[in-house]
Amino acid sequence: MKIIDTAIADVKIIEPAVFGDDRGFFFESFNQQRFDEAIGRKIEFVQDNHSRSSKGVLRGLHYQMPPFAQGKLVRCTAGEIFDVVVDIRKSAPTFLQWIGVHLSAENKKQLWIPPGFAHGFLTLSETAEVQYKVDEYWHAESDRSIIWNDQKININWPLHIMPQLSKKDEKAQKVKDADLFS
């Protein structure tokens, strides 16, 4: 496993060691001990989530407020997505900065998103399946969304047409009106 630091501290790209030949491939998609060593602390995941989206579907930018804030370990197991993380910690030097990473079934990369970050993704392939582990259960009253195209964040989504959004994401708040982390 290779851990790649990103421009935002604590957000990590994880590249597994893949062993392949003409029969196919094998890799460890998760190893608790190695993950904890790479992140620098013990993480206890409590739930696995799985979504499927069509091309052009944009999900996010989602997060949960404390005390139910979630850390997520995200990977794309079919197709390709453009995965985005936004720092929403007001006290951080990288406040409102974002990173985007291509995650795909082919590259097998994973993205660790600690609490304090909003997360979203755009489906680039005809369909994509995204699986992610979370370290806190979903909590409706703590669930929040920031609008995907907020100019204050200015994410450079690889879009060719207007994305398809859920009703929840259509009604997401602008960052200036959103509950954010201290």
C-alpha positions in Angstrom: 0.0 0.0 0.0 1.2 3.4 -0.9 0.0 6.5 0.9 0.0 9.8 -1.0 -0.3 13.1 0.8 -2.5 15.7 -0.8 -2.5 19.5 -0.8 -4.8 19.4 2.2 -3.3 17.9 5.4 -5.0 14.7 6.7 -6.7 13.9 3.3 -4.8 10.9 1.8 -4.9 9.0 -1.4 -4.3 5.3 -0.9 -2.9 3.1 -3.7 -3.1 -0.6 -3.0 -0.4 -3.0 -4.2 -2.1 -4.9 -7.0 -0.9 -8.4 -8.1 -2.1 -9.3 -11.5 -1.4 -11.7 -14.4 -3.4 -13.1 -17.3 -5.9 -14.7 -14.9 -6.9 -11.4 -13.3 -5.7 -9.5 -10.2 -5.7 -9.6 -6.4 -5.2 -6.8 -3.9 -6.0 -6.1 -0.3 -8.8 -3.5 -0.4 -8.6 -2.8 3.3 -6.2 -3.8 6.2 -7.1 -2.2 9.5 -3.5 -2.2 10.9 -1.9 -0.7 7.8 -4.7 1.9 7.4 -4.3 3.0 11.1 -0.5 3.3 10.7 -1.0 5.3 7.5 -3.5 7.7 9.1 -1.6 7.9 12.4 -4.5 6.9 14.6 -7.0 4.2 15.2 -10.2 4.5 13.1 -13.2 2.3 13.8 -15.5 1.9 10.8 -19.1 1.2 11.7 -20.8 1.0 8.3 -20.2 0.3 4.6 -22.2 2.2 1.9 -22.6 1.4 -1.8 -24.1 3.7 -4.4 -24.5 3.3 -8.2 -24.9 6.4 -10.4 -25.3 7.1 -14.1 -23.1 9.3 -16.2 -23.4 13.0 -15.2 -24.8 12.4 -11.8 -23.3 14.6 -9.2 -23.6 13.7 -5.5 -22.7 16.2 -2.8 -21.2 18.1 -1.2 -22.2 16.2 1.9 -21.0 16.1 5.5 -22.3 15.7 9.1 -21.8 18.1 11.9 -20.3 17.1 15.3 -20.9 15.1 17.4 -21.8 12.8 14.4 -19.2 14.0 12.0 -18.0 11.2 9.6 -14.7 10.1 8.3 -15.0 8.2 5.0 -12.7 5.8 3.1 -14.0 6.0 -0.5 -13.3 3.9 -3.6 -14.9 3.4 -7.0 -15.4 -0.3 -7.8 -17.0 0.0 -11.2 -16.5 2.8 -13.7 -14.9 6.2 -12.9 -15.7 9.2 -10.8 -14.2 12.6 -10.1 -14.1 12.7 -6.3 -14.0 16.1 -4.5 -13.1 17.0 -0.9 -13.6 20.5 0.5 -12.0 21.7 3.8 -14.8 23.2 5.9 -12.8 23.7 9.1 -12.9 27.5 9.7 -9.7 27.3 11.7 -7.7 25.4 9.1 -5.1 27.1 6.9 -6.7 25.3 4.0 -10.3 26.4 4.8 -12.5 26.2 1.7 -9.7 24.7 -0.4 -10.6 21.6 -2.4 -8.9 18.7 -4.1 -10.2 16.5 -6.9 -9.1 12.9 -7.5 -10.1 10.5 -10.3 -11.1 7.2 -8.6 -11.9 4.3 -10.8 -12.2 0.5 -10.9 -9.1 0.5 -13.1 -6.8 2.6 -10.8 -8.2 1.1 -7.6 -7.2 4.3 -5.6 -9.0 5.1 -2.4 -9.5 8.4 -0.7 -9.4 9.0 3.1 -11.6 11.9 4.0 -11.5 12.8 7.7 -14.3 14.6 9.6 -14.4 18.3 8.9 -14.6 18.0 5.1 -17.5 18.1 2.6 -17.5 15.3 0.0 -19.0 14.9 -3.4 -18.4 13.2 -6.7 -19.3 13.3 -10.4 -19.8 10.1 -12.4 -17.7 10.2 -15.5 -18.4 6.7 -17.0 -21.7 5.4 -18.2 -22.3 4.1 -14.7 -20.2 4.0 -11.6 -20.4 2.2 -8.3 -18.9 3.8 -5.2 -18.3 2.0 -1.9 -17.2 3.7 1.2 -16.6 3.0 4.8 -17.7 5.5 7.5 -16.6 5.8 11.1 -20.0 7.2 12.3 -23.6 6.3 11.5 -25.8 8.5 9.4 -27.6 11.0 11.6 -30.4 12.9 9.9 -30.3 16.0 12.2 -26.5 16.4 11.6 -26.6 15.9 7.8 -25.7 18.9 5.8 -25.0 19.8 2.1 -23.2 22.7 0.4 -24.2 23.5 -3.2 -21.9 21.9 -5.7 -21.2 25.1 -7.7 -20.7 27.6 -4.9 -18.4 30.3 -6.4 -16.7 30.8 -3.1 -15.2 27.3 -3.4 -15.0 27.4 -7.2 -14.6 23.6 -7.9 -13.4 22.9 -11.4 -15.7 20.0 -12.1 -15.0 18.2 -15.4 -18.5 18.9 -16.8 -19.7 19.1 -20.4 -23.4 19.4 -19.5 -25.4 20.4 -16.4 -25.1 17.6 -13.8 -28.0 15.5 -12.6 -28.7 16.3 -8.9 -31.0 14.9 -6.2 -33.7 17.1 -4.8 -31.6 17.3 -1.6 -28.5 18.5 -3.6 -30.5 21.0 -5.6 -31.6 22.6 -2.3 -28.1 22.6 -0.7 -26.9 25.8 0.9 -24.2 28.2 -0.2 -21.1 28.0 2.0 -21.8 31.5 3.4 -25.1 30.1 4.9 -23.9 26.7 5.9 -23.0 25.2 9.3 -19.3 24.7 9.2 -16.7 23.2 11.6 -14.9 25.6 14.0 
